């Protein structure tokens, strides 16, 4: 689950991470009031930030033609004007796709005097099953660009989950970022708080970009999280009802929301071949092989390792709700899953939905012979694939006809 920037900053603040003062609002008048308060407290500049689940907001364009979803303002009336231009309008960025996202909330915050921009993130390194802290002196840009062009500028530090992050590790990272004096001490505290946020919130990733060296109110330099992003592990949300309440359904695809009600992992894509697969790894491989043979996947849909007939039926209905789908590829490898259960679910779903689109099915694994027999005796027009490659070629050909 993703959350908004203002929510991410709230979680970080709870764990001692310094963030610029600010509040969220949903009207120009409320934005004006917040800005007046910030200027009264000595802010020299205030930033208006669109709150959507996508990056690239500053360089984005509203469908009204207004440029930029992040704006700096020198006065409260200017904040009001820019809030009016953003709220209720659709912002298109490099991450939203051409459909964009409607801006319903704004973060109005003090804009500190930035002296240096850095990058830091905490995530899980699945290769070694340990938390990983990544930091770079190249803040304010995509970390992928840094990794591609100047990988030597990325510092990595693994944390032993049994003992947690150690003080020397915080100092090591702060030193690698080139910090000294007051900013160094502030960064040590911030890094510890950032890791604790990741650990205690069951986050998949906590990213601060940029982490900035700024002039503090006392005249001394310090570090603050000017922007923040947190992705959370859906499987752990039951432990965090307060975080679960942060979910913004308006930022999610209606089909993805419907899929979550049936414990299905679904992500809509732009292609025409729908995929129904068990297991995330097989789902990724299925999408790859469809593209290898010249097709385009319409979705990522993982029914999990033990899907029921009811879940398969629900998956078909979700797939058919996408008007761009021209064929369906069911690719199942039954380890725990019984192939005959899937086959029965497929037959019932096809009959219930009155499916007219080409359907290609490849089954392998547990009870596969019974599953294939069920499909054969169904009386339905189902194209069977002997291998994953064979099935992928057949579904791509079916779309091309």
C-alpha positions as CSV (number, residue, x, y, z in Angstrom):
1,X,0.0,0.0,0.0
2,X,1.2,3.5,-0.9
3,X,0.5,6.6,1.2
4,X,0.7,10.3,0.5
5,X,3.8,12.4,1.2
6,X,2.1,14.2,4.1
7,X,1.2,10.8,5.7
8,X,4.8,9.5,5.2
9,X,6.1,12.6,6.9
10,X,3.7,12.1,9.8
11,X,5.0,8.6,10.3
12,X,8.6,9.7,10.1
13,X,8.0,12.5,12.5
14,X,6.6,10.1,15.1
15,X,10.0,8.4,15.0
16,X,12.1,11.5,15.5
17,X,12.8,12.4,11.8
18,X,12.9,16.2,11.2
19,X,10.5,17.4,8.6
20,X,9.6,21.0,7.5
21,X,6.5,22.4,9.4
22,X,3.3,22.2,7.3
23,X,-0.3,21.0,7.1
24,X,-2.5,19.3,4.6
25,X,-5.6,21.0,3.2
26,X,-8.4,20.4,0.6
27,X,-9.5,24.0,-0.2
28,X,-7.8,27.3,-1.3
29,X,-9.1,29.1,1.8
30,X,-7.6,26.5,4.1
31,X,-4.3,26.8,2.2
32,X,-4.3,30.5,2.7
33,X,-4.8,30.1,6.4
34,X,-2.0,27.6,6.8
35,X,0.3,29.8,4.7
36,X,-0.5,32.9,6.8
37,X,0.5,30.9,9.9
38,X,3.7,29.7,8.4
39,X,4.7,33.2,7.3
40,X,3.8,34.6,10.7
41,X,6.2,32.1,12.3
42,X,9.1,33.3,10.2
43,X,9.0,31.2,7.0
44,X,10.6,33.1,4.1
45,X,9.0,30.9,1.5
46,X,6.1,28.4,1.4
47,X,5.7,25.4,-0.9
48,X,2.4,24.1,-2.3
49,X,2.7,20.4,-3.1
50,X,0.0,18.3,-4.9
51,X,-0.7,15.1,-3.0
52,X,-1.0,12.2,-5.4
53,X,0.6,8.7,-5.5
54,X,3.1,9.5,-8.2
55,X,6.5,11.1,-8.7
56,X,7.5,13.9,-11.0
57,X,4.9,16.2,-9.6
58,X,7.0,19.3,-10.0
59,X,7.5,18.8,-13.7
60,X,3.9,17.6,-14.3
61,X,1.2,19.4,-16.2
62,X,-2.4,19.8,-15.3
63,X,-5.0,19.0,-18.0
64,X,-6.1,22.6,-17.7
65,X,-2.6,23.6,-19.0
66,X,-1.3,24.8,-15.7
67,X,2.3,23.8,-15.3
68,X,3.8,22.2,-12.2
69,X,2.2,20.4,-9.2
70,X,4.8,21.8,-6.8
71,X,5.1,25.6,-6.5
72,X,7.2,28.0,-4.3
73,X,5.4,31.0,-3.0
74,X,6.6,34.2,-1.3
75,X,3.2,35.3,0.0
76,X,0.0,33.9,1.4
77,X,-2.2,35.2,-1.4
78,X,0.1,33.5,-3.9
79,X,-0.4,30.2,-2.1
80,X,-4.2,30.8,-2.4
81,X,-4.0,31.4,-6.1
82,X,-1.8,28.3,-6.8
83,X,-4.0,26.1,-4.5
84,X,-7.0,27.2,-6.6
85,X,-5.2,26.3,-9.8
86,X,-4.3,22.8,-8.5
87,X,-7.2,21.5,-6.4
88,X,-9.8,19.5,-8.2
89,X,-7.8,19.3,-11.4
90,X,-6.0,16.4,-13.0
91,X,-2.2,16.3,-12.9
92,X,-0.3,14.3,-15.4
93,X,3.3,13.3,-14.6
94,X,5.8,10.7,-16.0
95,X,4.4,8.2,-13.5
96,X,0.7,8.7,-13.8
97,X,0.3,7.9,-17.4
98,X,-1.7,10.1,-19.8
99,X,-4.9,9.8,-17.7
100,X,-3.2,11.6,-14.8
101,X,-4.5,11.8,-11.2
102,X,-7.0,14.3,-9.7
103,X,-5.5,16.5,-7.0
104,X,-7.8,16.5,-3.9
105,X,-5.3,17.5,-1.3
106,X,-2.3,19.8,-1.0
107,X,0.5,19.9,1.5
108,X,1.4,23.5,2.5
109,X,4.8,23.6,4.1
110,X,7.6,25.9,5.0
111,X,10.3,25.8,2.3
112,X,13.7,25.8,4.0
113,X,16.8,27.4,2.6
114,X,18.4,24.3,1.0
115,X,22.2,24.2,0.9
116,X,22.7,20.6,-0.2
117,X,20.5,17.7,-1.5
118,X,21.1,14.1,-0.5
119,X,19.3,10.8,-0.9
120,X,18.6,8.0,1.6
121,X,16.3,5.0,1.7
122,X,15.6,1.9,3.7
123,X,14.4,-1.3,2.0
124,X,14.6,-5.0,2.1
125,X,17.5,-6.7,0.2
126,X,15.8,-10.0,-0.7
127,X,19.1,-11.4,-1.9
128,X,20.5,-11.6,1.6
129,X,17.2,-11.3,3.6
130,X,18.3,-8.2,5.4
131,X,17.3,-4.5,5.7
132,X,19.4,-2.3,3.5
133,X,20.1,1.4,3.8
134,X,21.1,3.1,0.6
135,X,22.4,6.6,0.6
136,X,23.9,9.0,-2.0
137,X,25.3,12.5,-2.2
138,X,23.2,12.8,-5.4
139,X,19.8,13.8,-4.0
140,X,16.9,15.3,-5.9
141,X,17.1,12.9,-8.9
142,X,15.9,9.4,-9.5
143,X,18.2,6.9,-7.8
144,X,18.0,4.7,-10.9
145,X,19.8,7.4,-12.9
146,X,22.5,7.6,-10.2
147,X,22.9,3.8,-10.3
148,X,23.1,3.8,-14.1
149,X,25.6,6.6,-14.5
150,X,27.5,7.0,-11.2
151,X,27.1,3.8,-9.2
152,X,30.1,4.6,-7.1
153,X,28.1,7.4,-5.5
154,X,25.7,5.0,-3.9
155,X,26.6,3.8,-0.4
156,X,25.0,0.6,0.9
157,X,24.8,-0.7,4.5
158,X,23.0,-3.9,5.6
159,X,21.4,-4.1,9.0
160,X,21.2,-7.2,11.2
161,X,17.5,-7.5,11.9
162,X,18.2,-9.4,15.2
163,X,19.9,-6.4,16.7
164,X,18.6,-3.4,14.7
165,X,20.6,-0.5,13.4
166,X,23.7,0.3,15.4
167,X,25.0,3.8,16.3
168,X,28.2,3.2,14.4
169,X,26.2,2.4,11.2
170,X,24.4,5.7,11.4
171,X,27.7,7.5,11.8
172,X,29.2,5.6,8.9
173,X,26.4,6.6,6.6
174,X,26.4,10.2,7.7
175,X,30.1,10.3,7.1
176,X,29.7,8.8,3.6
177,X,27.3,11.6,2.8
178,X,30.1,14.0,3.5
179,X,28.4,15.6,6.6
180,X,30.3,17.2,9.4
181,X,29.5,19.1,12.6
182,X,25.8,19.8,13.4
183,X,24.5,18.3,10.2
184,X,26.4,15.1,10.9
185,X,24.9,14.8,14.4
186,X,21.4,15.6,13.1
187,X,21.8,13.0,10.3
188,X,22.8,10.3,12.8
189,X,19.5,10.8,14.7
190,X,17.5,11.0,11.5
191,X,18.9,7.8,10.0
192,X,18.1,5.9,13.3
193,X,14.5,7.3,13.2
194,X,14.1,6.5,9.5
195,X,15.1,2.8,10.1
196,X,12.8,2.6,13.1
197,X,10.0,3.9,10.9
198,X,10.7,1.2,8.3
199,X,10.9,-1.5,10.9
200,X,8.0,-0.6,13.2
201,X,5.6,0.2,10.4
202,X,6.3,-3.0,8.4
203,X,7.3,-0.8,5.4
204,X,8.5,-2.2,2.1
205,X,10.4,1.0,1.5
206,X,11.1,4.3,3.2
207,X,12.7,6.9,0.9
208,X,13.7,10.5,1.6
209,X,14.6,12.3,-1.6
210,X,15.8,14.9,-1.1
211,X,17.3,14.8,2.3
212,X,18.5,18.3,2.7
213,X,21.1,20.3,4.6
214,X,19.3,23.5,5.5
215,X,19.8,26.5,7.7
216,X,18.0,25.8,11.0
217,X,15.9,28.4,13.0
218,X,18.8,28.9,15.4
219,X,21.2,29.7,12.5
220,X,22.9,26.3,12.7
221,X,22.8,23.9,9.7
222,X,20.8,20.7,10.1
223,X,19.1,18.1,8.0
224,X,15.4,17.6,7.2
225,X,13.3,15.3,5.1
226,X,12.0,17.7,2.4
227,X,10.2,15.0,0.5
228,X,9.3,11.4,1.6
229,X,7.8,8.3,0.2
230,X,6.7,5.2,2.1
231,X,5.4,1.9,0.6
232,X,3.9,-0.5,3.1
233,X,3.6,-4.3,3.2
234,X,0.0,-5.2,2.6
235,X,0.4,-8.5,4.4
236,X,1.2,-6.6,7.7
237,X,-1.5,-4.0,7.6
238,X,-3.7,-5.9,10.0
239,X,-1.1,-5.0,12.7
240,X,-1.5,-1.3,11.9
241,X,-5.1,-0.1,11.8
242,X,-3.9,3.5,12.1
243,X,-1.8,3.1,8.9
244,X,-4.5,1.1,7.2
245,X,-6.8,4.1,7.7
246,X,-4.4,6.1,5.6
247,X,-5.4,4.2,2.4
248,X,-6.7,6.5,-0.3
249,X,-9.0,4.5,-2.5
250,X,-9.3,7.5,-4.8
251,X,-5.7,6.9,-5.8
252,X,-6.2,3.3,-6.8
253,X,-7.7,1.6,-9.8
254,X,-11.3,0.4,-9.2
255,X,-10.3,-3.0,-10.6
256,X,-7.4,-3.2,-8.2
257,X,-9.7,-2.4,-5.3
258,X,-12.1,-5.1,-6.4
259,X,-9.3,-7.6,-6.7
260,X,-8.1,-6.8,-3.2
261,X,-11.6,-7.8,-1.9
262,X,-11.0,-11.3,-3.3
263,X,-7.4,-11.5,-2.1
264,X,-6.1,-11.3,-5.6
265,X,-3.0,-9.3,-6.7
266,X,-4.0,-7.3,-9.7
267,X,-2.3,-4.5,-11.6
268,X,-3.8,-3.1,-14.8
269,X,-1.4,-2.6,-17.7
270,X,-1.8,-1.2,-21.2
271,X,-1.8,-4.3,-23.4
272,X,-4.6,-6.6,-24.8
273,X,-3.7,-10.1,-23.5
274,X,-5.0,-10.7,-20.0
275,X,-3.0,-13.0,-17.7
276,X,-4.3,-15.2,-14.9
277,X,-1.4,-16.9,-13.2
278,X,-0.5,-18.4,-9.8
279,X,2.6,-17.0,-8.2
280,X,4.3,-13.6,-8.7
281,X,7.4,-15.1,-10.3
282,X,5.4,-17.1,-12.9
283,X,3.3,-14.0,-13.5
284,X,6.4,-11.9,-14.4
285,X,7.7,-14.7,-16.6
286,X,4.3,-14.9,-18.3
287,X,4.3,-11.2,-19.1
288,X,7.8,-11.5,-20.4
289,X,7.1,-14.4,-22.7
290,X,4.0,-12.7,-24.1
291,X,6.1,-9.7,-25.1
292,X,8.8,-12.0,-26.4
293,X,6.3,-13.4,-29.0
294,X,5.1,-9.9,-29.9
295,X,2.1,-9.4,-27.6
296,X,1.4,-7.0,-24.8
297,X,0.1,-8.0,-21.4
298,X,-3.1,-6.3,-20.2
299,X,-2.5,-7.0,-16.5
300,X,-0.5,-8.6,-13.8
301,X,-2.9,-11.0,-12.0
302,X,-1.6,-13.4,-9.3
303,X,-4.3,-15.7,-7.8
304,X,-1.9,-17.0,-5.3
305,X,-0.8,-20.6,-4.4
306,X,-4.1,-21.9,-3.2
307,X,-6.9,-20.1,-5.2
308,X,-10.5,-21.3,-4.9
309,X,-13.0,-21.7,-7.7
310,X,-14.7,-18.5,-6.4
311,X,-11.4,-16.6,-6.7
312,X,-10.9,-17.8,-10.3
313,X,-14.4,-16.7,-11.2
314,X,-13.8,-13.3,-9.6
315,X,-10.5,-13.0,-11.5
316,X,-12.3,-13.6,-14.8
317,X,-14.9,-10.9,-14.0
318,X,-12.2,-8.4,-13.2
319,X,-10.3,-9.3,-16.4
320,X,-13.4,-8.8,-18.5
321,X,-14.1,-5.4,-16.9
322,X,-11.1,-4.1,-18.9
323,X,-12.4,-3.2,-22.4
324,X,-8.9,-3.4,-23.9
325,X,-8.6,-7.2,-23.3
326,X,-8.8,-9.2,-26.5
327,X,-7.7,-12.6,-25.2
328,X,-7.0,-14.4,-21.9
329,X,-3.9,-16.5,-21.1
330,X,-4.3,-18.8,-18.0
331,X,-0.9,-20.1,-17.0
332,X,-1.0,-22.4,-13.9
333,X,1.8,-24.4,-12.3
334,X,0.2,-26.5,-9.5
335,X,2.5,-27.0,-6.7
336,X,0.2,-26.6,-3.7
337,X,-2.6,-25.7,-6.0
338,X,-4.8,-28.5,-7.5
339,X,-4.9,-28.0,-11.3
340,X,-8.4,-29.6,-11.4
341,X,-9.7,-27.0,-9.0
342,X,-8.4,-24.3,-11.3
343,X,-9.9,-26.1,-14.4
344,X,-13.3,-26.4,-12.7
345,X,-13.1,-22.7,-11.8
346,X,-12.2,-21.8,-15.4
347,X,-15.1,-23.8,-16.8
348,X,-17.6,-22.2,-14.3
349,X,-16.3,-18.7,-14.9
350,X,-16.5,-19.0,-18.7
351,X,-20.1,-20.3,-18.5
352,X,-21.1,-17.6,-16.0
353,X,-19.6,-14.7,-17.9
354,X,-20.5,-16.0,-21.3
355,X,-16.9,-15.5,-22.5
356,X,-16.5,-14.8,-26.2
357,X,-12.8,-13.9,-26.2
358,X,-10.1,-16.4,-27.1
359,X,-9.0,-18.4,-24.0
360,X,-5.6,-20.1,-23.9
361,X,-4.9,-22.4,-20.9
362,X,-1.6,-24.0,-19.9
363,X,-1.8,-26.4,-16.9
364,X,1.1,-28.2,-15.2
365,X,1.7,-29.8,-11.9
366,X,-0.5,-31.2,-9.1
367,X,-3.4,-33.3,-10.5
368,X,-2.8,-31.9,-14.0
369,X,-4.4,-34.9,-15.9
370,X,-7.7,-34.4,-14.1
371,X,-7.5,-30.7,-14.8
372,X,-6.9,-31.3,-18.5
373,X,-9.8,-33.8,-18.7
374,X,-12.1,-31.3,-17.1
375,X,-11.3,-28.7,-19.7
376,X,-11.6,-31.3,-22.5
377,X,-15.0,-32.5,-21.4
378,X,-16.4,-29.0,-20.7
379,X,-17.7,-28.5,-24.3
380,X,-16.1,-25.1,-24.3
381,X,-13.8,-23.6,-26.9
382,X,-10.6,-23.6,-24.9
383,X,-7.2,-23.5,-26.6
384,X,-4.7,-25.6,-24.7
385,X,-1.0,-25.0,-24.6
386,X,1.4,-27.9,-24.1
387,X,4.2,-25.6,-22.8
388,X,4.3,-22.0,-21.6
389,X,6.0,-21.0,-24.9
390,X,3.4,-22.9,-27.0
391,X,0.5,-21.2,-25.1
392,X,2.1,-17.8,-25.3
393,X,2.5,-18.1,-29.1
394,X,-1.1,-19.3,-29.4
395,X,-2.6,-16.4,-27.4
396,X,-0.5,-13.8,-29.4
397,X,-1.7,-15.4,-32.6
398,X,-5.3,-15.3,-31.4
399,X,-5.1,-11.6,-30.8
400,X,-3.5,-11.0,-34.2
401,X,-6.4,-12.7,-36.1
